[in-house]
Every structure is written in C-alpha cells, then in structure tokens.
Amino acid sequence: MPSTVERTLQLLALLQARPVWSGEELARRLEVTARTLRTDMNRLRELGYRIEGVPGAGGGYRLGPGDRLPPLLFDADESVAVLMGLRQLAGTGMDEAAEQAIAKVVRLLPPRLRSQAQAVAEFTEAGGTRGATVDPDLHTALTTACRERTRVRIEYRSRTGETTTREVEPYRVVGVRRRWYLLAWDTSREDWRTLRLDRMHLDTIAAPLFKPRPLPADDIAAYVLDRVDRTPWPYQAELIVQDASDRLVDRLPLNAVVEPITAHTSRVLLSADSPRHLAPWLSHLEADFHLADPDRDAELAREIQRVQQRYAAAATTAGARMPAARSADAGSAAENTHRS
C-alpha cells in the first residue's frame, strides 16, 4: 500500500489531470475509504492548495487557482510532450524563456525520468511541427541514443515502400514540414541521412558506442529542411509553363527542376506524394501551363479538372452574392441621400 506521502502526491496528480472528480471515483482510484480521502484533502489544504467542493449531480472536488503554481506531476509521455512543446519556441523570440522553463522542468522530474527528459531537451530540434504526430517512446529512445552515443538498428520503409534494415549513428531528432526526422550517419552508406520517424521501426539499440562526428551544419533544422526540400517525391509530372525560367525559380520548391525552352517558356519537373497533392499547388505557378505528356499524366489532368470545378463553384457562389451586397449598399446610400 502506498505511503501517506505517495498517496497525497497521487491525489494531487489526479486533481491536476481533470477539472472535477467525484469523491467516490477518487477513493476508488486511490483504493482508500471516503474518510481517508477527506483526510488527504485536508492535508493538501494545509500545504496551501485550494481544494474546492463542486455542488450538484456532477459535482465533487477540484483544484482551485492558488497564489503560486503547484508542483506539476508528469509521467514519461507528459514530460516528453512538455519539452517538445518548449523546443518549438526556438526562433520565436522566446528562446531564453523556453530554455529556462526546460531547465526547471528537467530539474523537478524524478531521477528515473530526468535522464530521458535531458536527452529529449538536448537532442530535439523543432520548428514547423504543428500537426505532426510522433511516437513518444520512439522519440525518447532515439534522443537517449543520441545522448549516450549508441548506434541503433532500424527497419526503415522508403517512399517507394521498400523496407531495409539499417544501422545508424543518431545525432538529432528534428521536426520540420510537419514531420519528424532523425538526422543520422548511415554506417553502410557512409553518409548523412534524414529518416522519417513515421516510417521507422526501432529494431534494437546496438551495443557499440560511436565517436561523434562533426555535424554537417551549424543550423541542423535548416540543414534537414534543405535535405527534405531537395528530395524528389514519388509522383513526378512534367509541365510546359508560359513564363521565363528565372521568374519561375522563386515560385517553385527547391526540388523542382526548371529548364528554359525559349525566353518566355520553360519546362518544369515537379514532384509530390500523388497527383491529388500536386494539382491544387499548381496555382502557385502564376502562369499558363499545359502537361508535357497528357496521356502519361492523365490522373493529374483529372485532378486539375476537379480543382477547377471547385474553384468555379466557389467563384459562382461569390459572384451571386456580390450584386445583392452592392444593391443593399446602393439602397442604403439612396436612403441616406433622401434623408439628408
């Protein structure tokens, strides 16, 4: 049975996890009687926590606002989530505050979580990861391997669906373009690789330690972003665009290939996950274009037609509303004129 101190901390953690708890549910979670629960509640009040009673059928207990922030009790996944969130403040003007918050969170964690948290904080580079998902266990295991300089063996699925086994030296876990990547030295290919975490299965952590290599760049997030942007995607399409190549370069992603045909016409090779993803993006060309091989890119042509129909429907709806708005404005103006 947990000690009084351990039980009190468990009660505080539960009160922090939800807005309201019934006394019956708290007693069941803590495996104590209602009388013991009331004793524990009074103990928290004596320590300065505001424990409020919520009346009514859905009432119970809740942790009220206090004069100071109470100790925050995190499990392993929660501590990883907090530190990853703080890491994403890099480059927002709050870098120093984020670093101070990271240090405080790490310092307050129990010893069994502190080492993992330090690894997450030190070896995570985050930016542009809103909407990205990541397995916290995999993230923690990889950053721990980065910190301990331990090789890892992974099963990795490429964009084409091919699965290979790789042994790599991990250096950073980096979030860019709403994805998470591992920057690692591939021992068999003898080169740096950026590997997506959502295509990765951690097989084993290999025993050999490795001697750290100089990182390939000072700004690791920018380096990974550049590698990602320059990597061709599975689906490729060739377009003939009615604009000069030097004007198109600034409108295209880094992995695009642009070749001049004439002074005002260019050949452009674009890539994406699929025709469905590429078709809406073509409006960024800001120029007339046609498919170099309509038969080969028939699926892309159909997707372009679908996008065109959606845009046309939206324009028709907007156009139908505009005259009514103008009429209303004109009526108001006429009425004001009459009144004056």
N, C-alpha and C positions, 0 to 999 in steps of 0.2 A: 504493500500500500504506500502511495507517495507520502513524503513528509509534509508537514504543515506548510513549509516554505514552498515546496514544489507544487503543492495543490493551489496555493494562493497565486503563484505565477501562472499556472494553467487557467485559473479563473480569470485573471487579468487578460490573458491572451484571447480567451473566448469573448470577453466583453469588447475587446478591440476588433474582433472579426465580424461582428454583426451589430446592427443598431439596437435591437431589442431581443432579449432572451426571457423565456418564461422560467420561473423558479424550478418547475418540475423538470424541464429539459436540462437546465444547468446541473441540477442534482444528479440526474441520470448520467450526464457526460462525465462528471467528476466521481461518480459512484459513491456519493455521500448522502446523508439524510438531509431533510429540509432544515433541521436545526443546525447542523454543521455548516450548511450553505450560508445561513444567516450570520453565523459566527465569522465565516470567511469574508462576507460582505462588510461586516463591521470592521474587520482588520484592515481591509483596503481603505475604508473611510478614515481610520486612524492614521493611515500612511499619507493621507492628503488627497485621495481620489474621490471625486464626486460620483457616488453611486445613486442613481435616481430610480424611483419607482414609477412605472408607467401604468396608469389605471386602465380598466376596460377589459373586454374579452380577449383582445390581442396584446394585453399588457405584460409586464414583467419587470426586468431590470435593464438598465442601460448605463453606460459610462458617459457622464456628462462632461461638458468642457471645464477645464481647470485653468489655474493660473500659469501652469507650466506643462510642457509636453511630457507625458509619462514615458517610462521605458517602453520601447517598441520591441515586441517579441516576434521574431521572424523564424519560419522554418527554412530549410535549404532552398527551396524553389523561390520563396518570397525574397530572400536575401539576394539571390541572383537577379530577380526581376528589378529590385530597387537599384542595384548597382548598374545594371544595364541601362535603366532609365536615366540615371545620373550621367552616365558616359555619353549619352546622346546630346547633352548640353554643350559639348565641345564646339567651339566656334560660334556660340550664340551670344557671347559677351558675359556669360555666367560661368566661365571656366574655373575661376578661382573659388567661387562659392560651391560649385559642384565638387571640386577636389576636396574641399574642407568637409562637405557633407559625406563624401565617400570615406574619408578617414574616420569620421565619427561613427558611421555605421559599422565599419570593419572593427573598430576598437571595442564596440559594445557587444559584438557577437560572441557566443561561447567558443571555446578553443576548437571544438570539432568542426565548426563552420568557418572560423576565422581564416584558416589557410586557404580554403576554397574561395572565399569571398575576396581575399587579397589577389588570388590568381585571376578571378573574373575582372576585378578593377584594373589590374596592371596590364593584362594582355587582351583587353577588348578595345577595339576602335569602332565607334559607332557614329553614324550620320546617315540620314535619309532612310531610316529603317521603319518608318511608320507603316503599319500594316503587315510587316514581316513577321513570320512565325518561326520559332526555334524551339528545339527540344532542350529544356534547361539541363537535363542530365548530360546530354552530349556537349552542350556549351561548357558546362563546368568541367567535364572530363578533358576536353581539349585545352582549355585555358590552364588547367592544372598541369597537363603535359608540357605546355609552353613554359610554365614556371619551373618545372622540375627538369626541363631539357631532356625529355624522354621521347623516343620515337614511338609512333603509333602505326598500327596496321589497320587499313580501312578497306571496305568494299565500296567502290565508287561507280555510280551509274552516269554515263556521259549523256550528252544531249541526244545522241542517236539511239540511246537505250542500251548500249554495250556496257557490261559490268566487268570491272577489273579489280584486282587486289593490288594495293599499293602500300608501300612502307615509306612514311614521310617524317620529316622533322618539323614539328609545328612551331610557328612563331607568333602569330596573331590570329584572333577571331575578329573579322571586320564586317560591319554592316554598311552596305551601300545599295542604292537602287532597289530598296525594299526587299533585299535578300541578305542572308548571312553567308560569309565565305571564310574559309580557312586559308591563310597565307602560309605555305609550307614549302620546304625544299624536298622535291621528289628524289629519293636516293637512286632509283633505277633510271630515271630520265636525266638526272644530274642538272636540274633546272628548277627555277621557282614556279610554283603552280598556285592558282587561286581556285579552290574547290568549294562548291556549294554544299552547305550543311544539309539541305533538304534532299540531296542525292547521295548522302553518305551514311554508311553504317559502320560504327566503330567495332572492328573485329577484336583486336587486343591492343594493349599497351606493351610495346616491346621492351625487353629488359635493357638493351644497350642505351646508355646516355650519349648525347651528342655534344660536340663542341660548337658553341654558337657561331654562326657565320655573320658577317656584316650584312645588315638589312639592305634590300635592293633600293631603298629610297628613304629620305628623311620623313616624308609625309606618307605613311603607309596607307591611309584611307584613300588619298589621291592616286597612289600607285595602283591599288586594287581596282578603283573606279576606272582608271585608264585601261587596265587589262580587260575588264568586263566590257567596256565600250568598244574595244577593238576586236573582240572575239565574234566571228560570224555566227549567226543563228541558223537553225536547221533549214528554215524555208528561205529561199532566195528568189528574187524577181528582178528582171532587167527592164528598165524604163527608158524611153526616149523623151527628154524633157526640153521644152522650148525656152531655154534660158542658158546664159553663159556659165561655164563650169566654175569660174572664180566667184560668181554670185551665189551659186548653189552650195558651196562648201560650208558656209556659215549656217545654213539651214538644216544640214544633214548630220546624223550621228557620226561618231568617229569611225565606226566600222563600215561606213558606206564607201563605195568606190565610184569616183566621178571621172569621166573621160570626155574631153571636148570632141565634138564631131565637126561643128563649124563655130563661128564666132558667137552664134546665138542658139546653138543646140548642143545638148550633152547626153551622153549615155551614163545612166546611173544604175548601179547594182546595190540593192537594199536587201536586208535580211531581217527576219523576225521569227518568233516561235511558230507562227502559222499565218496563212492569208487573212484570217479573221482579225489578227492583231495588226497586220500591216495596213489593211485597207483604210481605216479611219485616220491613220497617221499621214497619209499621202497629201492631206490638205496643207501640211507644213511646207510642201514644195513651193507654194505660191506661184505656180506657173502651169501652163498647159502641158499635158504629157499623154503618151499612149504606151501600151505594153509592146515591148520589142517582139515578143512571141506570144500572141493571144491564145494559141492552141495549148502551149505548154502551161500558161498561167490562166487557164480557164476558170479555175476556182477563185483566183484573186479577182478576175473580172466580175464574177457573180457577187463577191463580197463588196466590190466597189458599187455595183448596182444597188445592193441593199442599203449601203451608206447613203447613196444618192437619194433613194426613196425616203429614207428617214429625214434627211435634210430638207427635201422638197416638202414633205408633210409639215415639218416644223415651220418652214417659211410661209406655207399657205395659211397655217393657223395664225401666225403672227400678222400676215397681211390682212386677214379677215378682221382682225381686232383693231388694226390701226385706223381705218376710216371711221369706225364708231367712236374711237377716242378723239379723233380730230373734230367729228361732228359735235361731240359733247363740249369740247373746248370752244368751238365756234359759237355754240348756243350760249354758253356762259358769257363769252365776250359780247355777244349781241345784247344779252340781258343787262350786262353791266353798262353798256352804252346807252340803252334805253333809260335805265335808272338815272344815269348822270344827266 
